[in-house]
Amino acid sequence: MQPPVRHLIPPHHFNPLGKVVKATAMAKPVGPSETPPARSPRGMSVETGRYLVESVALCWSCHTQRSQMTGAMTGPRFGGATGFTEVGDSSHSWSPPNITSDPETGRLGKMTEDQFVARFRQGRIIPGSPMPWQAFSRINEDDLRSIYRYLKSIPPVKRDNGPPVVDVKKG
């Protein structure tokens, strides 16, 4: 029989991928703050847009600054985010834009409802954008107009996040 071995095990240190997993998959989920509707709303309305934005598309999850360590929201809802990088490739980063109606820094501050619908119909136009444009380009028009109306109903946020995609050329 051998005597027990005693040695300290150092604390865990997460690499960038581990930090993403910890901030998303291991984060403590937060449920709805109010009772969800028994049925999804129908027709073109702010309420339908709220349901789609908050419960289906989860727009806030990318378009709100979050801690990469904990996943907690650290910026204003829908005010955009900065500093997301490709795992293993820090030369490529993206910043989901501010999608509020602030006239200077918000995407909806510069778009009419018709322009918003047309933008979604275009699909991906910015190479490297992680936005799932292919899926969102097929949303029906009433739902897109509802999303626009809901986003216009929330308070504007003044926050400039810079360009949406940055590629640093390695020399």
mmCIF file of the C-alpha atoms, coordinates in Angstrom:
data_MODEL
# 
_entry.id   MODEL 
# 
loop_
_atom_site.group_PDB 
_atom_site.id 
_atom_site.type_symbol 
_atom_site.label_atom_id 
_atom_site.label_alt_id 
_atom_site.label_comp_id 
_atom_site.label_asym_id 
_atom_site.label_entity_id 
_atom_site.label_seq_id 
_atom_site.pdbx_PDB_ins_code 
_atom_site.Cartn_x 
_atom_site.Cartn_y 
_atom_site.Cartn_z 
_atom_site.occupancy 
_atom_site.B_iso_or_equiv 
_atom_site.pdbx_formal_charge 
_atom_site.auth_seq_id 
_atom_site.auth_comp_id 
_atom_site.auth_asym_id 
_atom_site.auth_atom_id 
_atom_site.pdbx_PDB_model_num 
ATOM 1   C CA . MET A 1 1   ? 0.000   0.000  0.000   1.00 0.00 ? 1   MET A CA 1 
ATOM 2   C CA . GLN A 1 2   ? 1.306   3.432  -0.895  1.00 0.00 ? 2   GLN A CA 1 
ATOM 3   C CA . PRO A 1 3   ? 0.997   6.513  1.276   1.00 0.00 ? 3   PRO A CA 1 
ATOM 4   C CA . PRO A 1 4   ? -1.383  9.256  0.001   1.00 0.00 ? 4   PRO A CA 1 
ATOM 5   C CA . VAL A 1 5   ? 0.123   11.988 -2.172  1.00 0.00 ? 5   VAL A CA 1 
ATOM 6   C CA . ARG A 1 6   ? -0.617  15.545 -1.157  1.00 0.00 ? 6   ARG A CA 1 
ATOM 7   C CA . HIS A 1 7   ? -0.208  18.403 -3.598  1.00 0.00 ? 7   HIS A CA 1 
ATOM 8   C CA . LEU A 1 8   ? -2.228  21.482 -4.334  1.00 0.00 ? 8   LEU A CA 1 
ATOM 9   C CA . ILE A 1 9   ? -4.159  21.700 -7.576  1.00 0.00 ? 9   ILE A CA 1 
ATOM 10  C CA . PRO A 1 10  ? -4.001  25.213 -9.075  1.00 0.00 ? 10  PRO A CA 1 
ATOM 11  C CA . PRO A 1 11  ? -7.262  27.079 -9.740  1.00 0.00 ? 11  PRO A CA 1 
ATOM 12  C CA . HIS A 1 12  ? -8.817  26.822 -13.188 1.00 0.00 ? 12  HIS A CA 1 
ATOM 13  C CA . HIS A 1 13  ? -8.064  29.497 -15.771 1.00 0.00 ? 13  HIS A CA 1 
ATOM 14  C CA . PHE A 1 14  ? -10.359 29.646 -18.774 1.00 0.00 ? 14  PHE A CA 1 
ATOM 15  C CA . ASN A 1 15  ? -9.050  30.200 -22.294 1.00 0.00 ? 15  ASN A CA 1 
ATOM 16  C CA . PRO A 1 16  ? -11.176 32.417 -24.630 1.00 0.00 ? 16  PRO A CA 1 
ATOM 17  C CA . LEU A 1 17  ? -13.427 29.523 -25.700 1.00 0.00 ? 17  LEU A CA 1 
ATOM 18  C CA . GLY A 1 18  ? -13.854 28.464 -22.079 1.00 0.00 ? 18  GLY A CA 1 
ATOM 19  C CA . LYS A 1 19  ? -14.867 32.028 -21.177 1.00 0.00 ? 19  LYS A CA 1 
ATOM 20  C CA . VAL A 1 20  ? -17.541 31.992 -23.914 1.00 0.00 ? 20  VAL A CA 1 
ATOM 21  C CA . VAL A 1 21  ? -18.887 28.649 -22.683 1.00 0.00 ? 21  VAL A CA 1 
ATOM 22  C CA . LYS A 1 22  ? -18.874 29.891 -19.092 1.00 0.00 ? 22  LYS A CA 1 
ATOM 23  C CA . ALA A 1 23  ? -20.678 33.116 -20.076 1.00 0.00 ? 23  ALA A CA 1 
ATOM 24  C CA . THR A 1 24  ? -23.362 31.326 -22.096 1.00 0.00 ? 24  THR A CA 1 
ATOM 25  C CA . ALA A 1 25  ? -23.885 27.627 -21.439 1.00 0.00 ? 25  ALA A CA 1 
ATOM 26  C CA . MET A 1 26  ? -22.873 27.756 -17.771 1.00 0.00 ? 26  MET A CA 1 
ATOM 27  C CA . ALA A 1 27  ? -24.490 31.114 -16.959 1.00 0.00 ? 27  ALA A CA 1 
ATOM 28  C CA . LYS A 1 28  ? -27.473 31.130 -14.665 1.00 0.00 ? 28  LYS A CA 1 
ATOM 29  C CA . PRO A 1 29  ? -30.415 31.709 -17.005 1.00 0.00 ? 29  PRO A CA 1 
ATOM 30  C CA . VAL A 1 30  ? -32.914 34.418 -16.157 1.00 0.00 ? 30  VAL A CA 1 
ATOM 31  C CA . GLY A 1 31  ? -36.535 33.611 -16.891 1.00 0.00 ? 31  GLY A CA 1 
ATOM 32  C CA . PRO A 1 32  ? -39.194 36.049 -18.054 1.00 0.00 ? 32  PRO A CA 1 
ATOM 33  C CA . SER A 1 33  ? -39.966 38.973 -15.753 1.00 0.00 ? 33  SER A CA 1 
ATOM 34  C CA . GLU A 1 34  ? -43.682 38.592 -16.385 1.00 0.00 ? 34  GLU A CA 1 
ATOM 35  C CA . THR A 1 35  ? -46.044 35.775 -17.303 1.00 0.00 ? 35  THR A CA 1 
ATOM 36  C CA . PRO A 1 36  ? -45.517 34.873 -20.967 1.00 0.00 ? 36  PRO A CA 1 
ATOM 37  C CA . PRO A 1 37  ? -48.613 35.113 -23.173 1.00 0.00 ? 37  PRO A CA 1 
ATOM 38  C CA . ALA A 1 38  ? -50.653 31.916 -23.505 1.00 0.00 ? 38  ALA A CA 1 
ATOM 39  C CA . ARG A 1 39  ? -50.605 32.390 -27.289 1.00 0.00 ? 39  ARG A CA 1 
ATOM 40  C CA . SER A 1 40  ? -48.209 34.295 -29.465 1.00 0.00 ? 40  SER A CA 1 
ATOM 41  C CA . PRO A 1 41  ? -49.651 37.623 -30.614 1.00 0.00 ? 41  PRO A CA 1 
ATOM 42  C CA . ARG A 1 42  ? -50.850 37.848 -34.204 1.00 0.00 ? 42  ARG A CA 1 
ATOM 43  C CA . GLY A 1 43  ? -51.065 40.705 -36.670 1.00 0.00 ? 43  GLY A CA 1 
ATOM 44  C CA . MET A 1 44  ? -48.963 43.804 -37.164 1.00 0.00 ? 44  MET A CA 1 
ATOM 45  C CA . SER A 1 45  ? -48.549 45.479 -33.769 1.00 0.00 ? 45  SER A CA 1 
ATOM 46  C CA . VAL A 1 46  ? -46.043 46.664 -31.194 1.00 0.00 ? 46  VAL A CA 1 
ATOM 47  C CA . GLU A 1 47  ? -47.054 43.698 -29.006 1.00 0.00 ? 47  GLU A CA 1 
ATOM 48  C CA . THR A 1 48  ? -46.261 41.222 -31.799 1.00 0.00 ? 48  THR A CA 1 
ATOM 49  C CA . GLY A 1 49  ? -42.911 42.968 -32.287 1.00 0.00 ? 49  GLY A CA 1 
ATOM 50  C CA . ARG A 1 50  ? -42.157 42.765 -28.563 1.00 0.00 ? 50  ARG A CA 1 
ATOM 51  C CA . TYR A 1 51  ? -42.882 39.036 -28.585 1.00 0.00 ? 51  TYR A CA 1 
ATOM 52  C CA . LEU A 1 52  ? -40.666 38.443 -31.641 1.00 0.00 ? 52  LEU A CA 1 
ATOM 53  C CA . VAL A 1 53  ? -37.777 40.628 -30.418 1.00 0.00 ? 53  VAL A CA 1 
ATOM 54  C CA . GLU A 1 54  ? -37.790 39.512 -26.768 1.00 0.00 ? 54  GLU A CA 1 
ATOM 55  C CA . SER A 1 55  ? -38.879 35.858 -26.968 1.00 0.00 ? 55  SER A CA 1 
ATOM 56  C CA . VAL A 1 56  ? -38.188 34.520 -30.462 1.00 0.00 ? 56  VAL A CA 1 
ATOM 57  C CA . ALA A 1 57  ? -35.275 36.346 -32.124 1.00 0.00 ? 57  ALA A CA 1 
ATOM 58  C CA . LEU A 1 58  ? -33.668 37.365 -28.801 1.00 0.00 ? 58  LEU A CA 1 
ATOM 59  C CA . CYS A 1 59  ? -32.229 40.519 -30.415 1.00 0.00 ? 59  CYS A CA 1 
ATOM 60  C CA . TRP A 1 60  ? -31.070 41.859 -27.050 1.00 0.00 ? 60  TRP A CA 1 
ATOM 61  C CA . SER A 1 61  ? -28.683 38.917 -26.571 1.00 0.00 ? 61  SER A CA 1 
ATOM 62  C CA . CYS A 1 62  ? -26.281 40.204 -29.248 1.00 0.00 ? 62  CYS A CA 1 
ATOM 63  C CA . HIS A 1 63  ? -27.280 43.871 -29.426 1.00 0.00 ? 63  HIS A CA 1 
ATOM 64  C CA . THR A 1 64  ? -26.528 44.501 -25.726 1.00 0.00 ? 64  THR A CA 1 
ATOM 65  C CA . GLN A 1 65  ? -23.012 44.691 -24.249 1.00 0.00 ? 65  GLN A CA 1 
ATOM 66  C CA . ARG A 1 66  ? -22.338 41.676 -22.037 1.00 0.00 ? 66  ARG A CA 1 
ATOM 67  C CA . SER A 1 67  ? -19.539 40.547 -19.786 1.00 0.00 ? 67  SER A CA 1 
ATOM 68  C CA . GLN A 1 68  ? -17.476 37.924 -21.582 1.00 0.00 ? 68  GLN A CA 1 
ATOM 69  C CA . MET A 1 69  ? -16.680 36.427 -18.185 1.00 0.00 ? 69  MET A CA 1 
ATOM 70  C CA . THR A 1 70  ? -20.210 36.052 -16.783 1.00 0.00 ? 70  THR A CA 1 
ATOM 71  C CA . GLY A 1 71  ? -22.628 36.763 -19.642 1.00 0.00 ? 71  GLY A CA 1 
ATOM 72  C CA . ALA A 1 72  ? -24.315 39.477 -17.558 1.00 0.00 ? 72  ALA A CA 1 
ATOM 73  C CA . MET A 1 73  ? -25.587 42.521 -19.423 1.00 0.00 ? 73  MET A CA 1 
ATOM 74  C CA . THR A 1 74  ? -23.239 45.439 -18.796 1.00 0.00 ? 74  THR A CA 1 
ATOM 75  C CA . GLY A 1 75  ? -24.631 47.954 -21.283 1.00 0.00 ? 75  GLY A CA 1 
ATOM 76  C CA . PRO A 1 76  ? -28.030 49.401 -22.158 1.00 0.00 ? 76  PRO A CA 1 
ATOM 77  C CA . ARG A 1 77  ? -30.472 46.985 -23.814 1.00 0.00 ? 77  ARG A CA 1 
ATOM 78  C CA . PHE A 1 78  ? -30.320 47.152 -27.609 1.00 0.00 ? 78  PHE A CA 1 
ATOM 79  C CA . GLY A 1 79  ? -27.507 49.748 -27.380 1.00 0.00 ? 79  GLY A CA 1 
ATOM 80  C CA . GLY A 1 80  ? -25.117 47.472 -29.249 1.00 0.00 ? 80  GLY A CA 1 
ATOM 81  C CA . ALA A 1 81  ? -21.922 45.780 -28.162 1.00 0.00 ? 81  ALA A CA 1 
ATOM 82  C CA . THR A 1 82  ? -18.209 45.821 -28.952 1.00 0.00 ? 82  THR A CA 1 
ATOM 83  C CA . GLY A 1 83  ? -15.206 43.579 -28.789 1.00 0.00 ? 83  GLY A CA 1 
ATOM 84  C CA . PHE A 1 84  ? -16.441 40.187 -29.970 1.00 0.00 ? 84  PHE A CA 1 
ATOM 85  C CA . THR A 1 85  ? -13.612 38.276 -31.627 1.00 0.00 ? 85  THR A CA 1 
ATOM 86  C CA . GLU A 1 86  ? -13.326 34.997 -33.485 1.00 0.00 ? 86  GLU A CA 1 
ATOM 87  C CA . VAL A 1 87  ? -12.069 32.223 -31.234 1.00 0.00 ? 87  VAL A CA 1 
ATOM 88  C CA . GLY A 1 88  ? -8.453  31.662 -32.217 1.00 0.00 ? 88  GLY A CA 1 
ATOM 89  C CA . ASP A 1 89  ? -8.390  34.675 -34.587 1.00 0.00 ? 89  ASP A CA 1 
ATOM 90  C CA . SER A 1 90  ? -8.169  38.036 -32.843 1.00 0.00 ? 90  SER A CA 1 
ATOM 91  C CA . SER A 1 91  ? -7.634  39.769 -36.214 1.00 0.00 ? 91  SER A CA 1 
ATOM 92  C CA . HIS A 1 92  ? -11.383 39.596 -36.904 1.00 0.00 ? 92  HIS A CA 1 
ATOM 93  C CA . SER A 1 93  ? -13.875 41.254 -34.557 1.00 0.00 ? 93  SER A CA 1 
ATOM 94  C CA . TRP A 1 94  ? -17.435 42.460 -34.750 1.00 0.00 ? 94  TRP A CA 1 
ATOM 95  C CA . SER A 1 95  ? -19.653 44.915 -32.921 1.00 0.00 ? 95  SER A CA 1 
ATOM 96  C CA . PRO A 1 96  ? -23.415 44.367 -33.104 1.00 0.00 ? 96  PRO A CA 1 
ATOM 97  C CA . PRO A 1 97  ? -24.856 47.859 -33.695 1.00 0.00 ? 97  PRO A CA 1 
ATOM 98  C CA . ASN A 1 98  ? -27.095 50.005 -31.549 1.00 0.00 ? 98  ASN A CA 1 
ATOM 99  C CA . ILE A 1 99  ? -30.602 49.189 -32.852 1.00 0.00 ? 99  ILE A CA 1 
ATOM 100 C CA . THR A 1 100 ? -32.483 51.887 -30.964 1.00 0.00 ? 100 THR A CA 1 
ATOM 101 C CA . SER A 1 101 ? -34.003 54.997 -32.488 1.00 0.00 ? 101 SER A CA 1 
ATOM 102 C CA . ASP A 1 102 ? -31.306 57.420 -31.291 1.00 0.00 ? 102 ASP A CA 1 
ATOM 103 C CA . PRO A 1 103 ? -30.969 59.810 -34.277 1.00 0.00 ? 103 PRO A CA 1 
ATOM 104 C CA . GLU A 1 104 ? -27.156 59.979 -34.074 1.00 0.00 ? 104 GLU A CA 1 
ATOM 105 C CA . THR A 1 105 ? -26.000 56.492 -33.054 1.00 0.00 ? 105 THR A CA 1 
ATOM 106 C CA . GLY A 1 106 ? -28.984 54.155 -33.428 1.00 0.00 ? 106 GLY A CA 1 
ATOM 107 C CA . ARG A 1 107 ? -29.684 52.234 -36.630 1.00 0.00 ? 107 ARG A CA 1 
ATOM 108 C CA . LEU A 1 108 ? -33.443 52.801 -36.318 1.00 0.00 ? 108 LEU A CA 1 
ATOM 109 C CA . GLY A 1 109 ? -32.877 56.526 -35.864 1.00 0.00 ? 109 GLY A CA 1 
ATOM 110 C CA . LYS A 1 110 ? -31.767 56.606 -39.498 1.00 0.00 ? 110 LYS A CA 1 
ATOM 111 C CA . MET A 1 111 ? -34.298 54.184 -41.051 1.00 0.00 ? 111 MET A CA 1 
ATOM 112 C CA . THR A 1 112 ? -37.895 54.420 -42.060 1.00 0.00 ? 112 THR A CA 1 
ATOM 113 C CA . GLU A 1 113 ? -40.104 51.383 -41.622 1.00 0.00 ? 113 GLU A CA 1 
ATOM 114 C CA . ASP A 1 114 ? -39.911 50.669 -45.376 1.00 0.00 ? 114 ASP A CA 1 
ATOM 115 C CA . GLN A 1 115 ? -36.090 50.897 -45.298 1.00 0.00 ? 115 GLN A CA 1 
ATOM 116 C CA . PHE A 1 116 ? -36.015 48.503 -42.334 1.00 0.00 ? 116 PHE A CA 1 
ATOM 117 C CA . VAL A 1 117 ? -38.084 45.916 -44.233 1.00 0.00 ? 117 VAL A CA 1 
ATOM 118 C CA . ALA A 1 118 ? -35.959 46.385 -47.368 1.00 0.00 ? 118 ALA A CA 1 
ATOM 119 C CA . ARG A 1 119 ? -32.735 45.932 -45.349 1.00 0.00 ? 119 ARG A CA 1 
ATOM 120 C CA . PHE A 1 120 ? -33.929 42.586 -44.003 1.00 0.00 ? 120 PHE A CA 1 
ATOM 121 C CA . ARG A 1 121 ? -34.892 41.444 -47.502 1.00 0.00 ? 121 ARG A CA 1 
ATOM 122 C CA . GLN A 1 122 ? -31.308 42.085 -48.712 1.00 0.00 ? 122 GLN A CA 1 
ATOM 123 C CA . GLY A 1 123 ? -29.774 39.402 -46.503 1.00 0.00 ? 123 GLY A CA 1 
ATOM 124 C CA . ARG A 1 124 ? -26.056 39.474 -45.675 1.00 0.00 ? 124 ARG A CA 1 
ATOM 125 C CA . ILE A 1 125 ? -24.312 42.505 -47.192 1.00 0.00 ? 125 ILE A CA 1 
ATOM 126 C CA . ILE A 1 126 ? -21.464 42.889 -44.668 1.00 0.00 ? 126 ILE A CA 1 
ATOM 127 C CA . PRO A 1 127 ? -18.947 40.037 -45.037 1.00 0.00 ? 127 PRO A CA 1 
ATOM 128 C CA . GLY A 1 128 ? -18.063 38.517 -41.671 1.00 0.00 ? 128 GLY A CA 1 
ATOM 129 C CA . SER A 1 129 ? -21.283 39.628 -39.955 1.00 0.00 ? 129 SER A CA 1 
ATOM 130 C CA . PRO A 1 130 ? -22.509 36.899 -37.575 1.00 0.00 ? 130 PRO A CA 1 
ATOM 131 C CA . MET A 1 131 ? -26.140 38.106 -37.927 1.00 0.00 ? 131 MET A CA 1 
ATOM 132 C CA . PRO A 1 132 ? -28.239 35.191 -39.274 1.00 0.00 ? 132 PRO A CA 1 
ATOM 133 C CA . TRP A 1 133 ? -29.476 37.227 -42.243 1.00 0.00 ? 133 TRP A CA 1 
ATOM 134 C CA . GLN A 1 134 ? -30.508 34.221 -44.330 1.00 0.00 ? 134 GLN A CA 1 
ATOM 135 C CA . ALA A 1 135 ? -33.130 33.214 -41.760 1.00 0.00 ? 135 ALA A CA 1 
ATOM 136 C CA . PHE A 1 136 ? -34.250 36.760 -40.971 1.00 0.00 ? 136 PHE A CA 1 
ATOM 137 C CA . SER A 1 137 ? -34.586 37.706 -44.655 1.00 0.00 ? 137 SER A CA 1 
ATOM 138 C CA . ARG A 1 138 ? -37.555 35.315 -44.897 1.00 0.00 ? 138 ARG A CA 1 
ATOM 139 C CA . ILE A 1 139 ? -39.616 36.835 -42.050 1.00 0.00 ? 139 ILE A CA 1 
ATOM 140 C CA . ASN A 1 140 ? -43.017 37.941 -43.300 1.00 0.00 ? 140 ASN A CA 1 
ATOM 141 C CA . GLU A 1 141 ? -43.552 41.654 -43.820 1.00 0.00 ? 141 GLU A CA 1 
ATOM 142 C CA . ASP A 1 142 ? -46.123 42.141 -41.044 1.00 0.00 ? 142 ASP A CA 1 
ATOM 143 C CA . ASP A 1 143 ? -43.687 40.614 -38.541 1.00 0.00 ? 143 ASP A CA 1 
ATOM 144 C CA . LEU A 1 144 ? -40.805 42.817 -39.764 1.00 0.00 ? 144 LEU A CA 1 
ATOM 145 C CA . ARG A 1 145 ? -43.005 45.903 -39.448 1.00 0.00 ? 145 ARG A CA 1 
ATOM 146 C CA . SER A 1 146 ? -44.036 44.771 -35.951 1.00 0.00 ? 146 SER A CA 1 
ATOM 147 C CA . ILE A 1 147 ? -40.366 44.371 -34.971 1.00 0.00 ? 147 ILE A CA 1 
ATOM 148 C CA . TYR A 1 148 ? -39.599 47.867 -36.271 1.00 0.00 ? 148 TYR A CA 1 
ATOM 149 C CA . ARG A 1 149 ? -42.537 49.365 -34.359 1.00 0.00 ? 149 ARG A CA 1 
ATOM 150 C CA . TYR A 1 150 ? -41.545 47.662 -31.123 1.00 0.00 ? 150 TYR A CA 1 
ATOM 151 C CA . LEU A 1 151 ? -37.910 48.775 -31.424 1.00 0.00 ? 151 LEU A CA 1 
ATOM 152 C CA . LYS A 1 152 ? -39.126 52.335 -32.116 1.00 0.00 ? 152 LYS A CA 1 
ATOM 153 C CA . SER A 1 153 ? -41.218 52.171 -28.928 1.00 0.00 ? 153 SER A CA 1 
ATOM 154 C CA . ILE A 1 154 ? -38.265 51.515 -26.609 1.00 0.00 ? 154 ILE A CA 1 
ATOM 155 C CA . PRO A 1 155 ? -36.163 54.405 -25.262 1.00 0.00 ? 155 PRO A CA 1 
ATOM 156 C CA . PRO A 1 156 ? -33.331 55.501 -27.570 1.00 0.00 ? 156 PRO A CA 1 
ATOM 157 C CA . VAL A 1 157 ? -29.774 54.842 -26.425 1.00 0.00 ? 157 VAL A CA 1 
ATOM 158 C CA . LYS A 1 158 ? -26.901 57.145 -27.377 1.00 0.00 ? 158 LYS A CA 1 
ATOM 159 C CA . ARG A 1 159 ? -24.001 54.745 -27.915 1.00 0.00 ? 159 ARG A CA 1 
ATOM 160 C CA . ASP A 1 160 ? -21.641 54.539 -30.871 1.00 0.00 ? 160 ASP A CA 1 
ATOM 161 C CA . ASN A 1 161 ? -20.080 51.088 -31.187 1.00 0.00 ? 161 ASN A CA 1 
ATOM 162 C CA . GLY A 1 162 ? -17.841 51.839 -34.161 1.00 0.00 ? 162 GLY A CA 1 
ATOM 163 C CA . PRO A 1 163 ? -17.776 49.803 -37.364 1.00 0.00 ? 163 PRO A CA 1 
ATOM 164 C CA . PRO A 1 164 ? -19.699 46.507 -37.288 1.00 0.00 ? 164 PRO A CA 1 
ATOM 165 C CA . VAL A 1 165 ? -16.803 44.349 -38.563 1.00 0.00 ? 165 VAL A CA 1 
ATOM 166 C CA . VAL A 1 166 ? -13.070 44.975 -38.211 1.00 0.00 ? 166 VAL A CA 1 
ATOM 167 C CA . ASP A 1 167 ? -10.374 42.941 -39.951 1.00 0.00 ? 167 ASP A CA 1 
ATOM 168 C CA . VAL A 1 168 ? -6.847  43.792 -38.885 1.00 0.00 ? 168 VAL A CA 1 
ATOM 169 C CA . LYS A 1 169 ? -4.502  42.944 -41.729 1.00 0.00 ? 169 LYS A CA 1 
ATOM 170 C CA . LYS A 1 170 ? -1.459  41.099 -40.505 1.00 0.00 ? 170 LYS A CA 1 
ATOM 171 C CA . GLY A 1 171 ? 1.682   42.504 -42.109 1.00 0.00 ? 171 GLY A CA 1 
# 
